[in-house]
Amino acid sequence: MSRRRRALAFLLAALLAAAGAAAIAAGYGARAARGYGALRPVVVLERGIAAGRRIGPQEVSAALAVRRVPARFAPPGALAAPEEALGLVARAALPAGSYLLGAQLAVGRGRGKRAGALGAGRRPVEIAVSGAGALLATGGGAGRMVDVIVTGEPRGAGPGRTYVAAPHVPLLALRPAAEGPGPGATAAATLGLTRPQALRLIAAESFARKITLLPGG
């Protein structure tokens, strides 16, 4: 057998071995998913956080990360996105390598009301918004107060209703959506909302034509 034929034979054997390994891995992954449940995102601590420390943008980017684990292994109350912890305070020391649970965090008190700090009764909620290109171009606008404007679908010959659904709420984080920038693109805004505001905006996501942010003072 010539050298060229031997090389082609080795290449074919390597391709067959790779295909077999991929099939075995895919089959194992499917069996694991059936046995342990679908994968879900959870937040884990890459660095420890001291008790009483307020979780700010620095902690969100440097200390928190997202991992995907089988649903049956995810502890109840585990956060799904680092932004959910933004502005909250660690009730106790949070060790590196552990899951981050909602019960481990509390709303800080006694530090005054300022943009980006959550007051009593507010929790981080992520909402899809339109027309956020200007805010994204200036660094995302995190830490400022915004009005959340909802525009409904047109009814008959008239225009859709536009109203302020949540006035003067803290914008905690803003990031582009998966489709990227462009006409009609959305962004994911994490807002500090009361329960009624959150329910109102979550409902608006399903029926409104668009939800926009109007920067305040």
C-alpha positions as CSV (number, residue, x, y, z in Angstrom):
1,M,0.0,0.0,0.0
2,S,1.4,3.4,-1.0
3,R,2.1,6.1,1.5
4,R,-0.8,8.2,0.2
5,R,-3.2,5.3,0.5
6,R,-2.1,4.6,4.1
7,A,-2.6,8.3,5.0
8,L,-6.1,8.3,3.5
9,A,-6.9,5.1,5.4
10,F,-5.7,6.6,8.7
11,L,-7.7,9.8,8.0
12,L,-10.9,7.7,7.3
13,A,-10.3,5.7,10.4
14,A,-9.9,8.9,12.5
15,L,-13.1,10.4,11.0
16,L,-15.0,7.2,11.8
17,A,-13.7,7.2,15.4
18,A,-14.6,10.9,15.8
19,A,-18.2,10.2,14.5
20,G,-18.5,7.2,16.8
21,A,-17.3,9.3,19.8
22,A,-19.8,12.1,19.0
23,A,-22.7,9.6,18.7
24,I,-21.7,8.1,22.1
25,A,-21.5,11.5,23.7
26,A,-24.8,12.6,22.2
27,G,-26.5,9.4,23.5
28,Y,-25.0,9.8,26.9
29,G,-26.2,13.5,27.0
30,A,-29.7,12.5,26.0
31,R,-29.7,9.7,28.7
32,A,-28.4,12.2,31.3
33,A,-31.1,14.7,30.4
34,R,-33.8,12.0,30.7
35,G,-32.4,10.8,34.0
36,Y,-31.6,14.1,35.7
37,G,-33.9,16.6,33.9
38,A,-33.2,19.5,31.6
39,L,-30.3,21.9,32.2
40,R,-31.1,25.2,33.8
41,P,-28.9,28.3,34.5
42,V,-27.9,28.9,38.1
43,V,-25.6,31.6,39.6
44,V,-22.4,30.4,41.4
45,L,-19.8,32.4,43.3
46,E,-16.4,32.5,41.8
47,R,-15.2,34.6,44.7
48,G,-16.4,34.8,48.2
49,I,-18.6,37.8,49.4
50,A,-18.4,39.1,53.0
51,A,-21.5,39.3,55.2
52,G,-23.2,42.7,54.9
53,R,-21.6,43.6,51.6
54,R,-23.8,45.2,49.0
55,I,-23.6,43.5,45.6
56,G,-22.7,46.1,43.0
57,P,-21.7,46.0,39.4
58,Q,-18.1,45.0,40.3
59,E,-19.3,41.9,42.3
60,V,-21.8,41.0,39.5
61,S,-19.0,41.0,36.9
62,A,-16.1,39.6,38.9
63,A,-17.6,37.4,41.7
64,L,-20.7,35.8,40.1
65,A,-21.0,33.5,37.1
66,V,-23.7,31.4,35.4
67,R,-23.5,27.6,35.2
68,R,-26.0,25.1,33.7
69,V,-26.8,22.1,35.8
70,P,-29.5,19.5,35.7
71,A,-32.8,20.9,37.2
72,R,-32.9,18.2,39.9
73,F,-29.5,19.3,41.2
74,A,-30.3,23.0,41.3
75,P,-31.2,24.1,44.9
76,P,-34.6,25.8,45.4
77,G,-34.3,29.5,45.2
78,A,-31.1,29.6,43.2
79,L,-30.7,32.7,41.1
80,A,-30.7,32.3,37.4
81,A,-28.8,35.5,36.4
82,P,-26.2,37.6,38.3
83,E,-28.2,40.8,37.7
84,E,-30.9,39.5,40.0
85,A,-28.5,40.1,42.9
86,L,-27.6,43.7,42.0
87,G,-28.2,46.2,44.8
88,L,-28.9,43.5,47.4
89,V,-26.9,42.7,50.6
90,A,-25.4,39.4,51.7
91,R,-27.1,38.2,54.9
92,A,-24.1,36.1,55.8
93,A,-20.7,35.3,54.3
94,L,-21.1,33.7,50.9
95,P,-18.2,31.2,50.2
96,A,-16.7,30.8,46.7
97,G,-17.9,27.8,44.8
98,S,-21.4,27.8,46.3
99,Y,-24.7,28.5,44.6
100,L,-26.3,31.9,45.2
101,L,-29.8,31.7,46.7
102,G,-32.4,34.4,47.0
103,A,-32.8,33.7,50.7
104,Q,-29.1,34.6,51.2
105,L,-29.7,38.2,50.1
106,A,-31.7,41.1,51.6
107,V,-32.6,44.7,50.8
108,G,-30.1,47.0,52.5
109,R,-31.5,49.6,54.8
110,G,-30.3,52.9,56.2
111,R,-28.2,54.0,53.2
112,G,-30.7,56.5,51.8
113,K,-32.5,56.5,48.5
114,R,-30.3,56.9,45.5
115,A,-30.3,55.7,41.9
116,G,-29.3,52.1,41.6
117,A,-30.0,51.2,45.3
118,L,-33.2,49.2,45.9
119,G,-35.6,50.4,48.5
120,A,-37.9,48.3,50.7
121,G,-40.3,46.2,48.6
122,R,-38.3,46.3,45.4
123,R,-36.7,43.4,43.7
124,P,-34.6,43.1,40.4
125,V,-36.8,42.1,37.5
126,E,-35.6,41.7,33.9
127,I,-37.9,43.2,31.2
128,A,-37.4,43.3,27.4
129,V,-37.5,46.9,26.2
130,S,-37.2,48.6,22.8
131,G,-35.4,51.8,21.7
132,A,-32.6,51.5,24.3
133,G,-29.8,52.2,21.8
134,A,-29.0,55.6,23.2
135,L,-28.7,54.3,26.7
136,L,-26.5,51.3,25.6
137,A,-24.3,53.7,23.7
138,T,-23.6,55.7,26.8
139,G,-22.6,52.7,28.9
140,G,-26.0,51.2,29.7
141,G,-27.3,53.9,32.0
142,A,-27.1,51.6,35.1
143,G,-27.6,53.5,38.3
144,R,-30.0,56.1,37.0
145,M,-33.8,56.5,37.3
146,V,-36.1,55.8,34.4
147,D,-39.8,55.9,33.5
148,V,-41.1,52.7,31.9
149,I,-43.4,53.5,29.0
150,V,-45.8,51.0,27.5
151,T,-47.4,51.4,24.1
152,G,-50.3,49.1,23.3
153,E,-51.4,47.6,20.0
154,P,-53.6,49.8,17.8
155,R,-57.3,49.2,18.2
156,G,-59.4,49.7,15.1
157,A,-58.5,52.9,13.3
158,G,-57.0,54.6,16.4
159,P,-53.4,54.4,17.7
160,G,-52.4,52.3,20.5
161,R,-52.5,53.7,24.1
162,T,-49.2,55.0,25.5
163,Y,-48.8,55.4,29.2
164,V,-46.3,55.4,32.1
165,A,-46.5,51.9,33.6
166,A,-43.7,52.4,36.2
167,P,-42.5,55.9,37.0
168,H,-39.1,56.7,38.4
169,V,-37.6,53.3,38.9
170,P,-33.9,52.4,39.3
171,L,-32.2,50.9,36.2
172,L,-29.9,48.3,37.5
173,A,-28.5,46.8,34.3
174,L,-29.0,47.0,30.6
175,R,-27.6,44.7,27.9
176,P,-28.4,44.1,24.2
177,A,-30.7,41.2,23.3
178,A,-29.4,38.2,21.5
179,E,-30.3,39.5,18.0
180,G,-27.9,42.4,18.5
181,P,-28.4,46.1,17.5
182,G,-30.6,47.2,14.7
183,P,-34.1,48.5,13.8
184,G,-36.6,47.0,16.1
185,A,-34.0,45.3,18.3
186,T,-34.7,44.9,22.0
187,A,-32.6,45.0,25.1
188,A,-32.8,43.3,28.5
189,A,-33.3,45.9,31.2
190,T,-33.0,44.9,34.9
191,L,-35.2,47.2,36.9
192,G,-35.8,47.6,40.6
193,L,-39.6,47.1,40.8
194,T,-42.3,46.7,43.4
195,R,-44.5,43.6,43.1
196,P,-47.4,45.5,41.4
197,Q,-45.0,47.2,38.9
198,A,-43.4,43.8,38.1
199,L,-46.7,42.1,37.5
200,R,-47.9,45.0,35.3
201,L,-44.8,45.0,33.2
202,I,-44.6,41.2,32.9
203,A,-48.2,41.2,31.6
204,A,-47.4,44.1,29.2
205,E,-44.6,42.0,27.6
206,S,-47.3,39.7,26.2
207,F,-49.8,42.3,24.9
208,A,-47.9,45.6,24.3
209,R,-46.5,46.6,21.0
210,K,-43.4,47.9,22.8
211,I,-41.9,48.8,26.2
212,T,-39.5,51.7,26.3
213,L,-37.3,53.5,28.9
214,L,-37.4,57.3,29.3
215,P,-34.4,58.5,31.3
216,G,-35.3,60.6,34.3
217,G,-33.2,62.9,36.5
